[in-house]
């Protein structure tokens, strides 16, 4: 009897949490159905709204309704319209993966923008969406077993209103139908006399407000408003969406609800200190997402819907390599050689220890980024767990070194273990269509962080396990300068490996698979196997890179170097620079460390000024204190994140895109015609006006 | 094998190269294929005709492994193909082309053939890539040139696939299938979207490769003249059922076919 009572009690505790999952899940599904964008950035937006609500309500002491209106409706609408108009409208017919990359970029950039605007101070005890200050200021019923606090009641009420509202809205039929038609083909819908832009804007606003609402509602559950907590919310919502196959809003709603209840039941019934309780409970959404993705056979045969009028888009511009005459390629190589040699000489003899350290860290990171070149650029799999592979490599290196193995050998062992982890994960998920595979890697990364990293046998205890610098053939690489040379050798060797795979048969097979999966099968290529091979190779490279990073920083330090958030930033960085280019990985790695440091150095004067003139006040003070420590990293992440927005236009990456621009300009300067003109015997058949946006033919 | 017969009446005397019997497939209760049986002998050119929605593409997909049939057995060269993945069937010697053209954008025509040749011979492997032994070898290039020349593609060999016209694209698909040295080719509407002269060329090419390479070909077609010119035997599908089979000329002349294919009014 009491067990049953407990069960009911936990269920009631779980329903409000489930409602929040459900709200975000509905927003995600609605948006995916109507815009084809699986907008991961909704998590960031939920955070933005929660933070805004906190600031208005607690710091500016606004009343509930204006604060809620601004944080949820105004912010939701503004963001929706901005995203739709500035970004997604231009990629409506882009493949789902291109849109996913864009949303990834926003997911990285938005929280940092929020932090810059409202400040990075701790925001403890977020207020509920109810006219009281704290959740436990209002309880209903006042006593008894099934007491709900203010935030839970607010959640139930808000969810009820939303569900009834959406139901009434979609009962009107035509709107829902039009919304789905926009995804299939906005052009066809326009031909039917429907304003596709308006329909899509409406769906953006709806789903965006849902995300904002979910953010404000869930905030009181956490001790403070912190963007990372919202990723957990995101994964739970994704799991709910997958239950509904990314298409069914009612099932997504029920899935979210069920997940919340299940989590509360587990929290109640599992013994508090057991492995299950500490391990399974926080990872429940990931586990559910994983099991779902693994079990859904129907997903395996799904093909992305293509716009029937997609063929009217002109073909993408030829890659730079085709436009560039041979002499220019040679010149580029010489130039690159000079830059690398010059950079190294600078590091060896001119720059001080700080800058050499930054560059070395960047070169070590470049090895990890090379793994993304393999996985994303060659394999076409968006992997959001590359930092986890690097962490596996780093942990393994640290533990093997402690058994007296030499450091380089330990790094090789780390690569091997990361490859095994990659093999298991890849075998489980690579049969899924691209977007689901990407989500599964995200789930894995979060599960790794929440469940595996705290385990001692994985991470080697709570203090980061030390990794010494190697001594090879009597040469000690203890100093940063000598270690830089070692790291450069590693990058060069692995860069060659990546190029060999990319330009070799494996790369060609995967080019074919990317072009047409069905045709590739018809000539005897096994796409899953090719992708798996490259995924595993990527995991191995990441593992080796993780070992190198740990070796450089002296310890396998998970929170410093390998959190899942880094995975996201790195993916965005590599894709922006050029997913298929080895030089993009290297430039990306070095930029990741040099750019924030440069910003810091350039804008160190406001801090110096403030300490010298402590009596500065007013606007000057608030402006100058904007440049507090850490702002540069925030700005860097924002720029990296926003860089991903260029992906839809230049799937080949900015380096390649700028390269072809510059090449064309130089070629014109010297009066030589681009190489393609001389080889193609017929004039181009493309008679379309040149102002049509290029189609998003894609690396995925 | 002389008169137009009702379905499944003729049992082949020798083991045919391809024998698909009792094929059935339905989508959410709607039957797309009902108990269809066809057989193809080595080196034979057989056509499969029928109105839109007759189940031709479904039958193709079930035989080449793109879809799994609900019922029925497909035997190729005496071997049961049940549950075999599409790429494994391709390696056994079942080639195919597509109704909606499926090329590899970014790859040149020659690359298409090199990739197909390697995939078929299973000469991939990362180890080879890592030891820098993945450049095309002379014998691979020779095989490639031979096919290019036979299909008149030499001129376009270094052009990217997306720069080709639809007609040339179809020829590239054919070349890509041919270099895999198939023993049986499924051609899904090879003449669709082609103009008259291109259709003529395609017919000549098909005739030539059938004779020179002794490949069995199954054509799925709408163009009656094209079928009459090429196919020795024809199967007719209508609403998922086989309604006639036999020598092409007799099948085309039969009342039941004309009624189904051209409408009841004739």
Interface residues (C-beta under 8 A of the other chain):
Chain A: X315 X318 X497 X500 X501 X503 X504 X505 X506 X507 X508 X509 X511 X512 X514 X515 X516 X518 X519 X520 X521 X522 X523 X524 X525 X526 X527 X530 X533 X537 X679 X680 X681 X684 X685 X697
Chain B: X64 X65 X66 X85 X86 X87 X88 X90 X91 X95 X96 X98 X102 X103 X104 X105 X106 X107 X111 X114 X115 X116 X118 X119 X120 X122 X123 X124 X125 X126 X128 X129 X130 X132 X134 X155 X158 X159 X160 X161 X162 X163 X165 X173 X176 X177 X180
